[in-house]
Amino acid sequence: MTRFGKREDSLGEMILDAATAAVADAGYDEFDAVYVGAMNPEGFLDTANIASVITDYLGFVPAPTLRIETASSTGAALFAAGFHAVASGDCRRVLIVAGEVMSRVSTPEATALMAQVIDSDERRHGATMPGLAALVTRRYMMEYGLTREELALVAVKNHHNGLHNPYAQFQKEITVEDVLNSRMIADPLRLFDCSPITDGAAAVVLSAGRGLARVLGIGQATDLVALQMRNDLTHFPSTRLAAAKAFRMADLTPTEIDTAEIHDAFTSFELIGAEDIGLFPHGGARRALLDGETTPEGRYPINCSGGLKARGHPVGTSGLAQIVEIVLQLTGRAQYPYPSHARIGLTNSVGGLATNNLVTLIGAAE
């Protein structure tokens, strides 16, 4: 990965940095395909045909290339596509790169670009991504008794975790008071409940041969785009279905997970995601948070890297960055506190307002 944050280098330069490190780590210099992920380079950078542009820039012409886009789960979907290409035998080696540059536009422009992924009717009535996430959060709080102070603990935990992550945009502690006193974005979500506007890139090499880690399971599912059409606002069926597929493929259960990177673009999404993948029953993530079970020393460590909240959320990159973080933890190379015994890690990536979600299970190399 590159360092996440507001960067001056171009999308191509960031992806080149990440890809160079991944290629050196893998020891390969030829690939059967290059898969490129970016959510909205057309809007953020006024650039299209990004797969060809990046493959040319990296110097891998004439390798086949394609672009994957599933909103904010793009990086995870990209990884899944690469996995299926290798598992099918069509490819032996695939270079997977994802990147997003979001800081070249204003915050209102970035908010409008992100709103393009939600239902057009809801958008016409003024809905934004933070606005709809706030509706989900308020309903969850009412349903399970989560207080505003308790919700702030997610941000506090993840900023603490990101303190020593060299890739993180925010490497600073915050308090519950800092969260509660930060600017209101969409009630009850405040500034410190929301992931930041971020630039960054990540890269992974997938091969049929032995590597640093193994893909154990992958699951993906979708949901209705319109929030108003869903039966339950407090959970994401797309995550539950994706998790069930991934666990079935890996022949594992949630109790066997040693570490998890869960999509926390908004703080409530970490709690919802932890329940949807089966770590806790509905409403149980609140108690686990209060009891310290989701810290690096807890029973189910979540977002030891700092998550999207502290590491940053370059939307097309985050799903792949989560996988990189898990591999760093499983191979003992993460530079922040994480469970040293970890052998199995999970990532949960949310696309749009939970309309295209993925769960990936990674195991340490045997």
ZABA-726607 format. One record per residue (C-alpha): x, y, z; residue in one letter; residue number from 1; chain. Coordinates in Angstrom, 1 decimal. Example, Ala and Ser with C-alpha at 12.3 -4.5 7.8 and 13.67 -1.06 7.14 Angstrom:
# ZABA-726607
<xx 12.3	yy -4.5	zz 7.8	residu A	num 1	chaine A> $
<xx 13.7	yy -1.1	zz 7.1	residu S	num 2	chaine A> $
This chain:
# ZABA-726607
<xx 0.0	yy 0.0	zz 0.0	residu M	num 1	chaine A> $
<xx 0.9	yy 3.6	zz -0.2	residu T	num 2	chaine A> $
<xx 0.4	yy 6.0	zz 2.7	residu R	num 3	chaine A> $
<xx -3.2	yy 7.1	zz 2.7	residu F	num 4	chaine A> $
<xx -4.2	yy 10.8	zz 3.0	residu G	num 5	chaine A> $
<xx -4.3	yy 13.9	zz 0.8	residu K	num 6	chaine A> $
<xx -1.5	yy 13.3	zz -1.6	residu R	num 7	chaine A> $
<xx 0.2	yy 15.4	zz -4.3	residu E	num 8	chaine A> $
<xx 1.2	yy 12.5	zz -6.6	residu D	num 9	chaine A> $
<xx -1.0	yy 11.2	zz -9.5	residu S	num 10	chaine A> $
<xx -3.2	yy 8.1	zz -9.4	residu L	num 11	chaine A> $
<xx -0.7	yy 6.4	zz -11.7	residu G	num 12	chaine A> $
<xx 2.2	yy 7.3	zz -9.5	residu E	num 13	chaine A> $
<xx 0.4	yy 5.9	zz -6.4	residu M	num 14	chaine A> $
<xx -0.5	yy 2.7	zz -8.1	residu I	num 15	chaine A> $
<xx 3.0	yy 2.3	zz -9.4	residu L	num 16	chaine A> $
<xx 4.4	yy 2.6	zz -5.9	residu D	num 17	chaine A> $
<xx 2.0	yy 0.0	zz -4.5	residu A	num 18	chaine A> $
<xx 2.5	yy -2.3	zz -7.5	residu A	num 19	chaine A> $
<xx 6.2	yy -2.1	zz -7.4	residu T	num 20	chaine A> $
<xx 6.2	yy -3.2	zz -3.8	residu A	num 21	chaine A> $
<xx 3.8	yy -6.1	zz -4.4	residu A	num 22	chaine A> $
<xx 5.7	yy -7.3	zz -7.4	residu V	num 23	chaine A> $
<xx 9.0	yy -7.2	zz -5.5	residu A	num 24	chaine A> $
<xx 7.4	yy -9.1	zz -2.6	residu D	num 25	chaine A> $
<xx 6.0	yy -11.8	zz -4.9	residu A	num 26	chaine A> $
<xx 9.2	yy -12.2	zz -7.0	residu G	num 27	chaine A> $
<xx 7.3	yy -12.2	zz -10.4	residu Y	num 28	chaine A> $
<xx 7.7	yy -9.7	zz -13.2	residu D	num 29	chaine A> $
<xx 5.2	yy -11.2	zz -15.7	residu E	num 30	chaine A> $
<xx 1.5	yy -11.5	zz -15.3	residu F	num 31	chaine A> $
<xx -1.3	yy -13.1	zz -17.3	residu D	num 32	chaine A> $
<xx -3.6	yy -10.2	zz -16.5	residu A	num 33	chaine A> $
<xx -3.8	yy -6.9	zz -14.8	residu V	num 34	chaine A> $
<xx -7.0	yy -6.0	zz -12.9	residu Y	num 35	chaine A> $
<xx -7.6	yy -2.4	zz -12.1	residu V	num 36	chaine A> $
<xx -10.0	yy -0.9	zz -9.6	residu G	num 37	chaine A> $
<xx -11.2	yy 2.7	zz -9.2	residu A	num 38	chaine A> $
<xx -14.7	yy 3.8	zz -8.2	residu M	num 39	chaine A> $
<xx -15.0	yy 7.1	zz -10.0	residu N	num 40	chaine A> $
<xx -11.9	yy 8.4	zz -11.8	residu P	num 41	chaine A> $
<xx -14.3	yy 10.0	zz -14.4	residu E	num 42	chaine A> $
<xx -15.7	yy 12.2	zz -11.7	residu G	num 43	chaine A> $
<xx -12.7	yy 12.7	zz -9.4	residu F	num 44	chaine A> $
<xx -10.1	yy 13.1	zz -12.1	residu L	num 45	chaine A> $
<xx -11.9	yy 13.5	zz -15.4	residu D	num 46	chaine A> $
<xx -10.2	yy 10.3	zz -16.6	residu T	num 47	chaine A> $
<xx -11.7	yy 7.3	zz -18.3	residu A	num 48	chaine A> $
<xx -10.4	yy 4.0	zz -19.8	residu N	num 49	chaine A> $
<xx -8.5	yy 3.7	zz -16.6	residu I	num 50	chaine A> $
<xx -7.6	yy 0.0	zz -16.9	residu A	num 51	chaine A> $
<xx -5.7	yy 0.5	zz -20.2	residu S	num 52	chaine A> $
<xx -4.2	yy 3.8	zz -18.9	residu V	num 53	chaine A> $
<xx -2.8	yy 2.1	zz -15.7	residu I	num 54	chaine A> $
<xx -1.6	yy -1.1	zz -17.5	residu T	num 55	chaine A> $
<xx 0.3	yy 1.1	zz -20.0	residu D	num 56	chaine A> $
<xx 1.7	yy 3.3	zz -17.2	residu Y	num 57	chaine A> $
<xx 2.9	yy 0.2	zz -15.3	residu L	num 58	chaine A> $
<xx 4.6	yy -1.2	zz -18.3	residu G	num 59	chaine A> $
<xx 2.6	yy -4.4	zz -18.6	residu F	num 60	chaine A> $
<xx 1.3	yy -4.0	zz -22.1	residu V	num 61	chaine A> $
<xx 0.2	yy -6.4	zz -23.8	residu P	num 62	chaine A> $
<xx -1.3	yy -8.2	zz -20.8	residu A	num 63	chaine A> $
<xx -5.1	yy -8.3	zz -20.8	residu P	num 64	chaine A> $
<xx -6.6	yy -5.8	zz -18.4	residu T	num 65	chaine A> $
<xx -10.0	yy -4.9	zz -17.1	residu L	num 66	chaine A> $
<xx -11.6	yy -2.5	zz -14.7	residu R	num 67	chaine A> $
<xx -13.9	yy -3.6	zz -11.8	residu I	num 68	chaine A> $
<xx -16.3	yy -1.2	zz -10.1	residu E	num 69	chaine A> $
<xx -18.8	yy -1.9	zz -7.3	residu T	num 70	chaine A> $
<xx -18.8	yy 1.5	zz -5.6	residu A	num 71	chaine A> $
<xx -16.9	yy 1.4	zz -2.3	residu S	num 72	chaine A> $
<xx -16.4	yy -2.4	zz -2.4	residu S	num 73	chaine A> $
<xx -14.5	yy -2.1	zz -5.7	residu T	num 74	chaine A> $
<xx -11.1	yy -3.3	zz -4.2	residu G	num 75	chaine A> $
<xx -12.7	yy -6.4	zz -2.7	residu A	num 76	chaine A> $
<xx -14.6	yy -7.2	zz -5.9	residu A	num 77	chaine A> $
<xx -11.4	yy -6.8	zz -7.9	residu L	num 78	chaine A> $
<xx -9.7	yy -9.3	zz -5.6	residu F	num 79	chaine A> $
<xx -12.6	yy -11.7	zz -6.0	residu A	num 80	chaine A> $
<xx -12.4	yy -11.4	zz -9.8	residu A	num 81	chaine A> $
<xx -8.7	yy -12.1	zz -9.8	residu G	num 82	chaine A> $
<xx -9.2	yy -15.1	zz -7.5	residu F	num 83	chaine A> $
<xx -11.7	yy -16.6	zz -9.9	residu H	num 84	chaine A> $
<xx -9.4	yy -16.1	zz -12.9	residu A	num 85	chaine A> $
<xx -6.6	yy -18.0	zz -11.1	residu V	num 86	chaine A> $
<xx -8.8	yy -20.6	zz -9.5	residu A	num 87	chaine A> $
<xx -10.4	yy -21.4	zz -12.9	residu S	num 88	chaine A> $
<xx -7.0	yy -22.0	zz -14.5	residu G	num 89	chaine A> $
<xx -7.4	yy -19.2	zz -17.0	residu D	num 90	chaine A> $
<xx -4.5	yy -17.3	zz -15.3	residu C	num 91	chaine A> $
<xx -1.6	yy -18.4	zz -13.2	residu R	num 92	chaine A> $
<xx -0.6	yy -14.9	zz -12.0	residu R	num 93	chaine A> $
<xx -2.7	yy -11.8	zz -11.8	residu V	num 94	chaine A> $
<xx -1.6	yy -8.3	zz -10.7	residu L	num 95	chaine A> $
<xx -4.4	yy -6.6	zz -8.8	residu I	num 96	chaine A> $
<xx -4.2	yy -2.8	zz -8.3	residu V	num 97	chaine A> $
<xx -6.7	yy -0.3	zz -6.9	residu A	num 98	chaine A> $
<xx -6.4	yy 3.4	zz -6.4	residu G	num 99	chaine A> $
<xx -8.5	yy 6.5	zz -5.9	residu E	num 100	chaine A> $
<xx -7.7	yy 10.2	zz -5.8	residu V	num 101	chaine A> $
<xx -10.6	yy 12.1	zz -4.1	residu M	num 102	chaine A> $
<xx -8.9	yy 15.3	zz -2.7	residu S	num 103	chaine A> $
<xx -8.7	yy 17.2	zz -6.0	residu R	num 104	chaine A> $
<xx -12.4	yy 18.2	zz -5.7	residu V	num 105	chaine A> $
<xx -14.2	yy 20.1	zz -2.9	residu S	num 106	chaine A> $
<xx -16.0	yy 18.3	zz -0.1	residu T	num 107	chaine A> $
<xx -19.4	yy 19.2	zz -1.6	residu P	num 108	chaine A> $
<xx -18.3	yy 17.9	zz -5.0	residu E	num 109	chaine A> $
<xx -17.0	yy 14.6	zz -3.4	residu A	num 110	chaine A> $
<xx -20.3	yy 14.2	zz -1.5	residu T	num 111	chaine A> $
<xx -22.2	yy 14.6	zz -4.7	residu A	num 112	chaine A> $
<xx -20.0	yy 12.1	zz -6.5	residu L	num 113	chaine A> $
<xx -20.5	yy 9.6	zz -3.7	residu M	num 114	chaine A> $
<xx -24.3	yy 10.2	zz -3.8	residu A	num 115	chaine A> $
<xx -24.4	yy 8.9	zz -7.4	residu Q	num 116	chaine A> $
<xx -24.2	yy 5.3	zz -6.1	residu V	num 117	chaine A> $
<xx -27.5	yy 5.6	zz -4.1	residu I	num 118	chaine A> $
<xx -31.0	yy 5.3	zz -5.5	residu D	num 119	chaine A> $
<xx -31.8	yy 8.2	zz -7.9	residu S	num 120	chaine A> $
<xx -35.2	yy 8.8	zz -6.4	residu D	num 121	chaine A> $
<xx -33.8	yy 9.1	zz -2.9	residu E	num 122	chaine A> $
<xx -31.1	yy 11.4	zz -4.3	residu R	num 123	chaine A> $
<xx -33.6	yy 13.7	zz -6.0	residu R	num 124	chaine A> $
<xx -35.2	yy 14.1	zz -2.6	residu H	num 125	chaine A> $
<xx -31.9	yy 15.3	zz -1.0	residu G	num 126	chaine A> $
<xx -30.4	yy 12.0	zz 0.2	residu A	num 127	chaine A> $
<xx -26.7	yy 11.7	zz 0.5	residu T	num 128	chaine A> $
<xx -24.6	yy 8.8	zz 1.7	residu M	num 129	chaine A> $
<xx -24.0	yy 10.3	zz 5.2	residu P	num 130	chaine A> $
<xx -27.7	yy 11.1	zz 5.3	residu G	num 131	chaine A> $
<xx -28.9	yy 7.6	zz 4.6	residu L	num 132	chaine A> $
<xx -26.2	yy 6.1	zz 6.9	residu A	num 133	chaine A> $
<xx -27.5	yy 8.4	zz 9.6	residu A	num 134	chaine A> $
<xx -31.0	yy 6.9	zz 9.2	residu L	num 135	chaine A> $
<xx -29.6	yy 3.4	zz 9.5	residu V	num 136	chaine A> $
<xx -27.6	yy 4.5	zz 12.6	residu T	num 137	chaine A> $
<xx -30.5	yy 6.1	zz 14.3	residu R	num 138	chaine A> $
<xx -32.7	yy 3.1	zz 13.8	residu R	num 139	chaine A> $
<xx -29.9	yy 0.8	zz 15.1	residu Y	num 140	chaine A> $
<xx -29.6	yy 3.0	zz 18.2	residu M	num 141	chaine A> $
<xx -33.3	yy 2.8	zz 18.9	residu M	num 142	chaine A> $
<xx -33.5	yy -0.9	zz 18.2	residu E	num 143	chaine A> $
<xx -30.6	yy -2.0	zz 20.4	residu Y	num 144	chaine A> $
<xx -30.2	yy 0.8	zz 23.0	residu G	num 145	chaine A> $
<xx -26.9	yy 2.1	zz 21.7	residu L	num 146	chaine A> $
<xx -26.2	yy 5.5	zz 23.1	residu T	num 147	chaine A> $
<xx -24.4	yy 8.4	zz 21.4	residu R	num 148	chaine A> $
<xx -21.5	yy 8.1	zz 23.8	residu E	num 149	chaine A> $
<xx -21.2	yy 4.4	zz 23.2	residu E	num 150	chaine A> $
<xx -21.1	yy 4.8	zz 19.4	residu L	num 151	chaine A> $
<xx -18.2	yy 7.3	zz 19.8	residu A	num 152	chaine A> $
<xx -16.1	yy 4.4	zz 21.3	residu L	num 153	chaine A> $
<xx -15.8	yy 2.9	zz 17.8	residu V	num 154	chaine A> $
<xx -14.0	yy 6.0	zz 16.5	residu A	num 155	chaine A> $
<xx -11.9	yy 6.2	zz 19.7	residu V	num 156	chaine A> $
<xx -10.8	yy 2.6	zz 19.3	residu K	num 157	chaine A> $
<xx -10.0	yy 2.8	zz 15.7	residu N	num 158	chaine A> $
<xx -8.0	yy 6.0	zz 16.0	residu H	num 159	chaine A> $
<xx -6.1	yy 4.4	zz 18.8	residu H	num 160	chaine A> $
<xx -5.4	yy 1.4	zz 16.6	residu N	num 161	chaine A> $
<xx -4.3	yy 3.6	zz 13.7	residu G	num 162	chaine A> $
<xx -1.8	yy 5.4	zz 15.9	residu L	num 163	chaine A> $
<xx 1.1	yy 3.2	zz 14.8	residu H	num 164	chaine A> $
<xx 0.0	yy 2.2	zz 11.3	residu N	num 165	chaine A> $
<xx 2.5	yy 3.9	zz 8.9	residu P	num 166	chaine A> $
<xx -0.1	yy 3.8	zz 6.1	residu Y	num 167	chaine A> $
<xx -2.9	yy 5.6	zz 8.1	residu A	num 168	chaine A> $
<xx -4.1	yy 9.1	zz 7.3	residu Q	num 169	chaine A> $
<xx -4.8	yy 9.8	zz 11.0	residu F	num 170	chaine A> $
<xx -2.2	yy 8.8	zz 13.5	residu Q	num 171	chaine A> $
<xx -3.6	yy 10.5	zz 16.5	residu K	num 172	chaine A> $
<xx -5.7	yy 9.6	zz 19.6	residu E	num 173	chaine A> $
<xx -9.1	yy 11.0	zz 20.1	residu I	num 174	chaine A> $
<xx -11.6	yy 11.0	zz 23.0	residu T	num 175	chaine A> $
<xx -15.3	yy 10.4	zz 23.3	residu V	num 176	chaine A> $
<xx -15.6	yy 14.2	zz 24.0	residu E	num 177	chaine A> $
<xx -13.7	yy 14.9	zz 20.7	residu D	num 178	chaine A> $
<xx -16.2	yy 12.8	zz 18.8	residu V	num 179	chaine A> $
<xx -19.3	yy 14.4	zz 20.5	residu L	num 180	chaine A> $
<xx -17.9	yy 17.9	zz 20.0	residu N	num 181	chaine A> $
<xx -17.1	yy 17.4	zz 16.4	residu S	num 182	chaine A> $
<xx -19.2	yy 19.0	zz 13.7	residu R	num 183	chaine A> $
<xx -22.6	yy 17.5	zz 13.0	residu M	num 184	chaine A> $
<xx -22.8	yy 15.8	zz 9.5	residu I	num 185	chaine A> $
<xx -26.1	yy 14.0	zz 9.6	residu A	num 186	chaine A> $
<xx -27.8	yy 13.5	zz 13.0	residu D	num 187	chaine A> $
<xx -26.6	yy 11.4	zz 14.9	residu P	num 188	chaine A> $
<xx -23.4	yy 11.1	zz 12.8	residu L	num 189	chaine A> $
<xx -20.7	yy 13.7	zz 13.6	residu R	num 190	chaine A> $
<xx -17.5	yy 14.4	zz 11.7	residu L	num 191	chaine A> $
<xx -15.5	yy 11.8	zz 13.7	residu F	num 192	chaine A> $
<xx -18.1	yy 9.1	zz 12.9	residu D	num 193	chaine A> $
<xx -17.3	yy 9.4	zz 9.2	residu C	num 194	chaine A> $
<xx -14.3	yy 8.2	zz 7.3	residu S	num 195	chaine A> $
<xx -12.3	yy 11.0	zz 5.6	residu P	num 196	chaine A> $
<xx -11.8	yy 12.0	zz 2.0	residu I	num 197	chaine A> $
<xx -8.7	yy 10.2	zz 1.0	residu T	num 198	chaine A> $
<xx -6.2	yy 9.4	zz -1.7	residu D	num 199	chaine A> $
<xx -4.3	yy 6.1	zz -1.8	residu G	num 200	chaine A> $
<xx -3.5	yy 2.9	zz -3.6	residu A	num 201	chaine A> $
<xx -3.0	yy -0.8	zz -2.9	residu A	num 202	chaine A> $
<xx -1.7	yy -3.8	zz -4.8	residu A	num 203	chaine A> $
<xx -1.8	yy -7.6	zz -4.5	residu V	num 204	chaine A> $
<xx -0.3	yy -10.4	zz -6.5	residu V	num 205	chaine A> $
<xx -2.4	yy -13.5	zz -6.8	residu L	num 206	chaine A> $
<xx -0.9	yy -16.7	zz -8.1	residu S	num 207	chaine A> $
<xx -1.6	yy -20.4	zz -8.4	residu A	num 208	chaine A> $
<xx 1.6	yy -21.2	zz -6.6	residu G	num 209	chaine A> $
<xx 2.6	yy -20.9	zz -2.9	residu R	num 210	chaine A> $
<xx 2.5	yy -17.4	zz -1.5	residu G	num 211	chaine A> $
<xx 2.6	yy -15.5	zz 1.8	residu L	num 212	chaine A> $
<xx -1.0	yy -16.3	zz 2.5	residu A	num 213	chaine A> $
<xx -3.9	yy -18.4	zz 1.1	residu R	num 214	chaine A> $
<xx -7.4	yy -17.5	zz 0.0	residu V	num 215	chaine A> $
<xx -9.8	yy -19.6	zz 2.0	residu L	num 216	chaine A> $
<xx -13.2	yy -18.3	zz 1.0	residu G	num 217	chaine A> $
<xx -14.9	yy -15.5	zz -0.9	residu I	num 218	chaine A> $
<xx -18.6	yy -14.5	zz -0.8	residu G	num 219	chaine A> $
<xx -20.5	yy -11.7	zz -2.5	residu Q	num 220	chaine A> $
<xx -24.2	yy -10.7	zz -2.5	residu A	num 221	chaine A> $
<xx -26.3	yy -7.7	zz -3.4	residu T	num 222	chaine A> $
<xx -29.3	yy -5.8	zz -2.0	residu D	num 223	chaine A> $
<xx -31.9	yy -3.4	zz -3.2	residu L	num 224	chaine A> $
<xx -30.5	yy 0.0	zz -4.0	residu V	num 225	chaine A> $
<xx -33.3	yy 2.0	zz -2.5	residu A	num 226	chaine A> $
<xx -33.2	yy 2.1	zz 1.2	residu L	num 227	chaine A> $
<xx -36.9	yy 2.8	zz 1.4	residu Q	num 228	chaine A> $
<xx -37.6	yy -0.6	zz -0.2	residu M	num 229	chaine A> $
<xx -35.8	yy -2.7	zz 2.4	residu R	num 230	chaine A> $
<xx -37.4	yy -4.6	zz 5.2	residu N	num 231	chaine A> $
<xx -34.7	yy -4.0	zz 7.8	residu D	num 232	chaine A> $
<xx -32.6	yy -0.9	zz 8.3	residu L	num 233	chaine A> $
<xx -30.4	yy -2.3	zz 11.1	residu T	num 234	chaine A> $
<xx -28.6	yy -5.0	zz 9.2	residu H	num 235	chaine A> $
<xx -27.3	yy -5.7	zz 5.7	residu F	num 236	chaine A> $
<xx -28.6	yy -9.0	zz 4.2	residu P	num 237	chaine A> $
<xx -25.9	yy -8.7	zz 1.5	residu S	num 238	chaine A> $
<xx -23.2	yy -9.1	zz 4.1	residu T	num 239	chaine A> $
<xx -25.0	yy -12.0	zz 5.8	residu R	num 240	chaine A> $
<xx -25.3	yy -13.8	zz 2.5	residu L	num 241	chaine A> $
<xx -21.7	yy -13.0	zz 1.5	residu A	num 242	chaine A> $
<xx -20.4	yy -14.2	zz 4.8	residu A	num 243	chaine A> $
<xx -22.4	yy -17.5	zz 4.6	residu A	num 244	chaine A> $
<xx -20.9	yy -18.2	zz 1.1	residu K	num 245	chaine A> $
<xx -17.3	yy -17.4	zz 2.3	residu A	num 246	chaine A> $
<xx -17.6	yy -19.6	zz 5.4	residu F	num 247	chaine A> $
<xx -19.1	yy -22.4	zz 3.4	residu R	num 248	chaine A> $
<xx -16.3	yy -22.3	zz 0.9	residu M	num 249	chaine A> $
<xx -13.7	yy -22.2	zz 3.6	residu A	num 250	chaine A> $
<xx -15.4	yy -24.8	zz 5.8	residu D	num 251	chaine A> $
<xx -15.0	yy -22.5	zz 8.7	residu L	num 252	chaine A> $
<xx -17.3	yy -20.8	zz 11.3	residu T	num 253	chaine A> $
<xx -17.1	yy -17.2	zz 12.6	residu P	num 254	chaine A> $
<xx -15.7	yy -18.5	zz 15.9	residu T	num 255	chaine A> $
<xx -12.5	yy -19.4	zz 14.1	residu E	num 256	chaine A> $
<xx -11.7	yy -15.9	zz 13.0	residu I	num 257	chaine A> $
<xx -8.6	yy -14.4	zz 14.7	residu D	num 258	chaine A> $
<xx -8.7	yy -10.9	zz 13.2	residu T	num 259	chaine A> $
<xx -11.1	yy -8.9	zz 11.1	residu A	num 260	chaine A> $
<xx -11.1	yy -5.7	zz 9.0	residu E	num 261	chaine A> $
<xx -14.7	yy -4.5	zz 8.8	residu I	num 262	chaine A> $
<xx -16.0	yy -1.7	zz 6.7	residu H	num 263	chaine A> $
<xx -16.4	yy 1.3	zz 9.0	residu D	num 264	chaine A> $
<xx -17.0	yy 4.2	zz 6.6	residu A	num 265	chaine A> $
<xx -19.4	yy 5.2	zz 9.3	residu F	num 266	chaine A> $
<xx -18.9	yy 4.0	zz 12.9	residu T	num 267	chaine A> $
<xx -22.2	yy 2.2	zz 13.1	residu S	num 268	chaine A> $
<xx -21.3	yy 0.1	zz 10.1	residu F	num 269	chaine A> $
<xx -18.6	yy -1.6	zz 12.2	residu E	num 270	chaine A> $
<xx -21.1	yy -2.8	zz 14.7	residu L	num 271	chaine A> $
<xx -23.6	yy -3.9	zz 12.0	residu I	num 272	chaine A> $
<xx -20.9	yy -5.6	zz 10.0	residu G	num 273	chaine A> $
<xx -19.6	yy -7.5	zz 13.0	residu A	num 274	chaine A> $
<xx -23.1	yy -8.9	zz 13.7	residu E	num 275	chaine A> $
<xx -23.8	yy -9.6	zz 10.0	residu D	num 276	chaine A> $
<xx -20.7	yy -11.8	zz 9.6	residu I	num 277	chaine A> $
<xx -21.8	yy -13.7	zz 12.7	residu G	num 278	chaine A> $
<xx -19.2	yy -12.6	zz 15.3	residu L	num 279	chaine A> $
<xx -22.1	yy -11.4	zz 17.6	residu F	num 280	chaine A> $
<xx -25.9	yy -11.8	zz 17.6	residu P	num 281	chaine A> $
<xx -28.0	yy -8.9	zz 16.5	residu H	num 282	chaine A> $
<xx -27.4	yy -6.1	zz 19.0	residu G	num 283	chaine A> $
<xx -24.5	yy -8.0	zz 20.6	residu G	num 284	chaine A> $
<xx -21.7	yy -5.8	zz 19.1	residu A	num 285	chaine A> $
<xx -22.6	yy -3.0	zz 21.5	residu R	num 286	chaine A> $
<xx -21.8	yy -5.2	zz 24.5	residu R	num 287	chaine A> $
<xx -18.7	yy -6.6	zz 22.9	residu A	num 288	chaine A> $
<xx -17.5	yy -3.0	zz 22.2	residu L	num 289	chaine A> $
<xx -18.1	yy -1.9	zz 25.8	residu L	num 290	chaine A> $
<xx -16.3	yy -5.1	zz 27.1	residu D	num 291	chaine A> $
<xx -13.2	yy -4.5	zz 25.0	residu G	num 292	chaine A> $
<xx -13.8	yy -7.7	zz 23.0	residu E	num 293	chaine A> $
<xx -13.0	yy -5.9	zz 19.7	residu T	num 294	chaine A> $
<xx -9.6	yy -4.5	zz 20.7	residu T	num 295	chaine A> $
<xx -6.4	yy -6.1	zz 19.5	residu P	num 296	chaine A> $
<xx -6.2	yy -7.9	zz 22.8	residu E	num 297	chaine A> $
<xx -9.9	yy -9.0	zz 22.7	residu G	num 298	chaine A> $
<xx -11.7	yy -12.1	zz 21.7	residu R	num 299	chaine A> $
<xx -12.6	yy -10.8	zz 18.2	residu Y	num 300	chaine A> $
<xx -10.1	yy -8.0	zz 17.2	residu P	num 301	chaine A> $
<xx -11.7	yy -5.7	zz 14.7	residu I	num 302	chaine A> $
<xx -9.9	yy -3.1	zz 12.6	residu N	num 303	chaine A> $
<xx -6.5	yy -3.4	zz 14.3	residu C	num 304	chaine A> $
<xx -5.2	yy -1.3	zz 11.4	residu S	num 305	chaine A> $
<xx -7.4	yy 1.6	zz 12.3	residu G	num 306	chaine A> $
<xx -10.0	yy 0.7	zz 9.7	residu G	num 307	chaine A> $
<xx -11.4	yy 3.1	zz 7.1	residu L	num 308	chaine A> $
<xx -12.0	yy 5.6	zz 9.9	residu K	num 309	chaine A> $
<xx -8.3	yy 6.1	zz 10.8	residu A	num 310	chaine A> $
<xx -6.5	yy 4.7	zz 7.8	residu R	num 311	chaine A> $
<xx -8.7	yy 6.6	zz 5.4	residu G	num 312	chaine A> $
<xx -11.2	yy 5.6	zz 2.7	residu H	num 313	chaine A> $
<xx -10.1	yy 6.1	zz -0.9	residu P	num 314	chaine A> $
<xx -13.3	yy 4.5	zz -2.0	residu V	num 315	chaine A> $
<xx -12.1	yy 2.2	zz -4.8	residu G	num 316	chaine A> $
<xx -9.0	yy 1.1	zz -2.8	residu T	num 317	chaine A> $
<xx -10.3	yy 0.3	zz 0.7	residu S	num 318	chaine A> $
<xx -11.5	yy -3.3	zz 0.0	residu G	num 319	chaine A> $
<xx -8.1	yy -4.3	zz -1.3	residu L	num 320	chaine A> $
<xx -6.3	yy -2.4	zz 1.4	residu A	num 321	chaine A> $
<xx -8.2	yy -4.4	zz 4.0	residu Q	num 322	chaine A> $
<xx -6.8	yy -7.6	zz 2.4	residu I	num 323	chaine A> $
<xx -3.3	yy -6.2	zz 2.5	residu V	num 324	chaine A> $
<xx -3.7	yy -5.4	zz 6.2	residu E	num 325	chaine A> $
<xx -4.9	yy -8.9	zz 7.0	residu I	num 326	chaine A> $
<xx -1.9	yy -10.4	zz 5.1	residu V	num 327	chaine A> $
<xx 0.4	yy -8.1	zz 7.0	residu L	num 328	chaine A> $
<xx -1.1	yy -9.3	zz 10.3	residu Q	num 329	chaine A> $
<xx -1.0	yy -13.0	zz 9.3	residu L	num 330	chaine A> $
<xx 2.7	yy -12.7	zz 8.3	residu T	num 331	chaine A> $
<xx 3.8	yy -10.8	zz 11.3	residu G	num 332	chaine A> $
<xx 4.7	yy -7.6	zz 9.4	residu R	num 333	chaine A> $
<xx 2.0	yy -5.2	zz 10.6	residu A	num 334	chaine A> $
<xx 3.6	yy -2.4	zz 12.6	residu Q	num 335	chaine A> $
<xx 0.7	yy -1.8	zz 14.9	residu Y	num 336	chaine A> $
<xx -0.8	yy -4.0	zz 17.7	residu P	num 337	chaine A> $
<xx -2.6	yy -7.1	zz 16.4	residu Y	num 338	chaine A> $
<xx -3.1	yy -10.7	zz 17.7	residu P	num 339	chaine A> $
<xx 0.2	yy -12.4	zz 17.2	residu S	num 340	chaine A> $
<xx -1.4	yy -15.8	zz 17.1	residu H	num 341	chaine A> $
<xx -3.6	yy -14.9	zz 14.1	residu A	num 342	chaine A> $
<xx -3.9	yy -17.6	zz 11.5	residu R	num 343	chaine A> $
<xx -7.2	yy -16.7	zz 9.9	residu I	num 344	chaine A> $
<xx -8.4	yy -13.2	zz 8.9	residu G	num 345	chaine A> $
<xx -11.6	yy -11.8	zz 7.5	residu L	num 346	chaine A> $
<xx -12.4	yy -8.7	zz 5.5	residu T	num 347	chaine A> $
<xx -15.9	yy -7.2	zz 5.1	residu N	num 348	chaine A> $
<xx -16.3	yy -4.6	zz 2.3	residu S	num 349	chaine A> $
<xx -19.5	yy -2.6	zz 1.7	residu V	num 350	chaine A> $
<xx -20.3	yy -1.3	zz -1.7	residu G	num 351	chaine A> $
<xx -22.7	yy 1.7	zz -1.9	residu G	num 352	chaine A> $
<xx -25.2	yy 1.7	zz 0.9	residu L	num 353	chaine A> $
<xx -24.7	yy -2.1	zz 1.4	residu A	num 354	chaine A> $
<xx -25.9	yy -2.9	zz -2.2	residu T	num 355	chaine A> $
<xx -22.8	yy -4.9	zz -3.2	residu N	num 356	chaine A> $
<xx -21.0	yy -6.5	zz -0.3	residu N	num 357	chaine A> $
<xx -18.1	yy -9.0	zz 0.0	residu L	num 358	chaine A> $
<xx -16.6	yy -11.1	zz 2.7	residu V	num 359	chaine A> $
<xx -13.1	yy -12.6	zz 2.1	residu T	num 360	chaine A> $
<xx -11.3	yy -15.2	zz 4.3	residu L	num 361	chaine A> $
<xx -7.5	yy -15.3	zz 4.2	residu I	num 362	chaine A> $
<xx -5.3	yy -17.9	zz 5.9	residu G	num 363	chaine A> $
<xx -1.7	yy -17.9	zz 6.8	residu A	num 364	chaine A> $
<xx 0.5	yy -20.0	zz 4.5	residu A	num 365	chaine A> $
<xx 0.9	yy -23.6	zz 5.5	residu E	num 366	chaine A> $
